[in-house]
Amino acid sequence: MTLASDIQADYVFVDGIETVTHTALSGGVTAIARGNRSELSYREIMAGGPAGIQPTDVVWTIWATTVPAGPAQEETITDSAGSVWKILSVGAVCLGSVAIKYRCVCRKQV
């Protein structure tokens, strides 16, 4: 038996998936059918103020197969309700050297 290493499509089994829109700094807009909102990690909550993180910030997970280029700091994500979230930081989750998904810490814009 062999282990399949192509796990990029596994996001279809995640709860809480919604359609979001990613807007790049260049103005390019990409509709993303698989965005997932979650809470901050314990480490991020504990870093809190000194790291510039607020309790109302959230994490958006975007799978690499759904975006032509990885998201970057200062870009935005618009959720299915029309709320705009500014990306504060981005971390790539990789399998070897291949990005599987991006974890974006975001703040809701007024």
C-alpha positions as a printed NumPy array, in Angstrom:
array([[  0.   ,   0.   ,   0.   ],
       [  1.289,   3.461,  -0.866],
       [  0.571,   6.742,   0.816],
       [ -0.91 ,   9.397,  -1.449],
       [  1.048,  12.624,  -1.165],
       [ -1.465,  14.773,  -3.057],
       [ -3.485,  16.155,  -0.144],
       [ -4.222,  19.568,  -1.673],
       [ -7.844,  18.666,  -2.418],
       [ -8.579,  17.492,   1.145],
       [-10.158,  20.845,   2.021],
       [-13.493,  19.562,   0.698],
       [-13.945,  17.732,   4.01 ],
       [-13.532,  20.794,   6.261],
       [-16.583,  22.295,   8.019],
       [-17.356,  26.008,   7.791],
       [-16.231,  26.508,   4.183],
       [-17.527,  29.648,   2.473],
       [-16.922,  31.511,  -0.759],
       [-14.624,  34.504,  -0.3  ],
       [-12.898,  37.038,  -2.524],
       [ -9.195,  37.843,  -2.344],
       [ -8.125,  41.332,  -3.478],
       [ -4.418,  41.777,  -4.182],
       [ -2.54 ,  45.06 ,  -3.715],
       [ -2.258,  45.245,  -7.509],
       [ -6.064,  45.396,  -7.672],
       [ -6.518,  41.867,  -8.976],
       [ -9.576,  40.107,  -7.569],
       [ -9.871,  36.325,  -7.22 ],
       [-13.061,  34.503,  -6.191],
       [-12.149,  31.641,  -3.855],
       [-14.714,  28.887,  -3.416],
       [-13.   ,  27.436,  -0.35 ],
       [-12.248,  29.86 ,   2.489],
       [-12.412,  28.845,   6.135],
       [-12.638,  31.241,   9.091],
       [-11.324,  30.163,  12.491],
       [-10.123,  31.55 ,  15.807],
       [ -6.656,  32.748,  16.707],
       [ -4.233,  30.203,  18.161],
       [ -3.442,  30.166,  21.873],
       [  0.036,  31.548,  21.123],
       [ -1.424,  34.456,  19.134],
       [ -3.897,  35.265,  21.905],
       [ -1.143,  35.203,  24.539],
       [  1.102,  37.47 ,  22.408],
       [ -1.856,  39.834,  22.13 ],
       [ -1.045,  43.519,  22.507],
       [  2.725,  43.438,  21.95 ],
       [  2.174,  41.611,  18.646],
       [ -0.6  ,  44.015,  17.645],
       [ -3.261,  41.312,  17.73 ],
       [ -6.748,  42.127,  18.956],
       [ -9.313,  39.663,  20.366],
       [-11.625,  40.347,  17.425],
       [ -9.03 ,  39.312,  14.81 ],
       [ -9.654,  36.019,  12.996],
       [ -7.742,  33.528,  10.896],
       [ -8.72 ,  32.827,   7.298],
       [ -7.395,  29.625,   5.741],
       [ -7.117,  29.655,   1.957],
       [ -5.969,  26.577,   0.06 ],
       [ -3.097,  27.084,  -2.363],
       [ -4.925,  25.405,  -5.239],
       [ -7.595,  28.128,  -5.147],
       [ -5.355,  31.182,  -5.628],
       [ -2.946,  31.937,  -8.493],
       [ -0.421,  33.518,  -6.094],
       [ -0.197,  33.415,  -2.319],
       [ -1.903,  36.195,  -0.365],
       [  0.266,  38.944,   1.106],
       [  0.171,  41.338,   4.045],
       [ -2.1  ,  44.389,   3.547],
       [ -4.278,  42.612,   0.951],
       [ -7.932,  41.893,   1.741],
       [-10.378,  39.018,   1.961],
       [-14.096,  39.667,   1.569],
       [-16.34 ,  37.058,   3.171],
       [-19.692,  35.768,   1.889],
       [-21.546,  38.389,   3.989],
       [-19.591,  41.238,   2.356],
       [-17.347,  42.014,   5.329],
       [-13.812,  43.047,   4.368],
       [-10.847,  41.609,   6.306],
       [ -7.353,  43.133,   6.037],
       [ -4.536,  40.566,   6.094],
       [ -2.128,  41.339,   8.964],
       [  0.168,  38.341,   8.47 ],
       [  0.406,  35.261,   6.265],
       [  1.946,  31.891,   6.948],
       [  2.232,  29.113,   4.391],
       [  1.582,  25.56 ,   5.524],
       [  3.843,  23.376,   3.383],
       [  4.295,  19.732,   2.557],
       [  7.988,  19.616,   1.754],
       [  8.549,  22.688,  -0.372],
       [  4.992,  22.871,  -1.743],
       [  2.487,  25.285,  -0.17 ],
       [ -0.73 ,  23.445,   0.683],
       [ -2.625,  26.3  ,   2.317],
       [ -2.152,  29.824,   3.613],
       [ -3.067,  30.891,   7.146],
       [ -3.98 ,  34.585,   7.168],
       [ -4.446,  36.52 ,  10.43 ],
       [ -6.963,  39.23 ,   9.548],
       [ -8.721,  42.233,  11.031],
       [-12.237,  43.306,  10.063],
       [-12.369,  46.69 ,   8.338],
       [-15.087,  49.197,   9.165]])
